Amino acid sequence: MCPICGMDLVEMEPSTKSHAGHDHSVHLDTASLQRLGVRLASAKWETLSRDIDSYGNVMVDESMVSNIHSNVAGVIKKLHVNSVGQQIQAGQVLYEIYSPELIQSQREFIELLREKDKLVESMMGEDAHTSGKGMSEDDMMDVKMNANKRLLVSEALLYANTGKELLEELASTYKPREVVEVRAPKSGFVTKIDIHEGNSVKQMDSLFALVGLSQVWVEVALYPDQLAWVKDGDEVTLRLSQLDKSVIKTRLQFVSPVVDGTTRTVRARLSVANPKNRLLPGALVDATIHAKPHLALAVPRSAVMRTGKGDLVMLAEGNGHFAPVKVETGIETAELIEVNSGLKEDEQVAVNGQFLLDAAASLSDAAQRMRANHNGDDHPK
């Protein structure tokens, strides 16, 4: 009789079935099975799916970080950007600079404009209309060379981020500016200011650091037991806050292979378009990862026994015979667990009372070993 549950232990006849991972079995009569209320479930192919709820931390997208350098040497006469965090738009004036290099480029551009005017005046003159010969090859060559030179000088001015506004002013006034406005090449928020009014700067000196927020990263925290579900490309739903009830749909782009030693979590990253700057770096958002459906051989979670030597199930071998079988498990849902090895389709396992069955099987196995040892120690008379 089993000292744990009080049922009668019956010596098991050898089973015709063979499973790796067990070396002892137990047999229960129908009455004992009814007293224990043992229920069975079959291993079936199931489509497993799961939504993983977590939180995300909004971060700066590193690809949106940029430095603004000086493209010419000179002296900063006036700053139009005075504080970190200030938002600027592409084309907005950042500072004004006195630069002999820019003055010289403006003068060259003005001289080329005057040369172009003379060429046009010559071609439109009275002789050109009366001769009937049209534009000569030399005239065409002069016009083409003038246009190429103006293009080179204008590109040099635009390279210094002076903007088209300066070129338009020069074309209308024919007067160079001593102090030139330098404009922002892109939009963003100022994160660093490295200059002050009156500073001398050289070409390629760092002046400002900007970060754009039109696109941000969101890092989602995952626990190691959730990683089997998560794959790059999984759909994610972000919920912003209690005040802003709107949601953002996006997809996972990267799952880190490293576990954080402090939080014991793994970071999954996704990129989010942020045209209205609703997501600010440092903010927290609720995230739900919609794991892709997965076809798997599965049994109820309650059927699996977690032990120090691995996962076990009590396999029903028929006619009241049960045997503990070691299985390799995979992903889990709230009700089912994937079995990667150890079971075949339609094999039945106990979904309750497994520990009593396993204990009884261990006692039965121990009793058989003791009996074998006792018989081996008998001395012939």
Buried (B, 14 or more C-beta within 10 A) or exposed (E): EBEEBEBEBBEBEEBEEEBEBBEBBBBBEEEBBEBBEBBBBEBEEBEBEBEBEBEBBBBBBEEBEBEBBBBBBBBBBEBBBEEEEBEBEEBBBBBBBBBEBBBEBBEBBBBBBEBBEEBEEBBEEEEBEEEEEEEEEEBEEBBEEBEEBBEEBBEBBBEBBBBEEBBEBBEEEBEBBEBBBBBBBEBBBBBEBBBEEEBEBEEEBEBBBBBBBEBBBBBBBBEEEBBBBBBEEBBBBBBBEEEEEEEBEBEBEEBBEEBEEEEEBBBBBBBBEBEEEBBEBEBEBBBBBBBEEBEBBBBBBBBBBEEEEEBBBBBBBEEBBBBBBBBEBBBBBEEBBBBEEBBEEEBBBBBBBBBBBBBBBBBBBEEEEEEEEEEEEEEEE
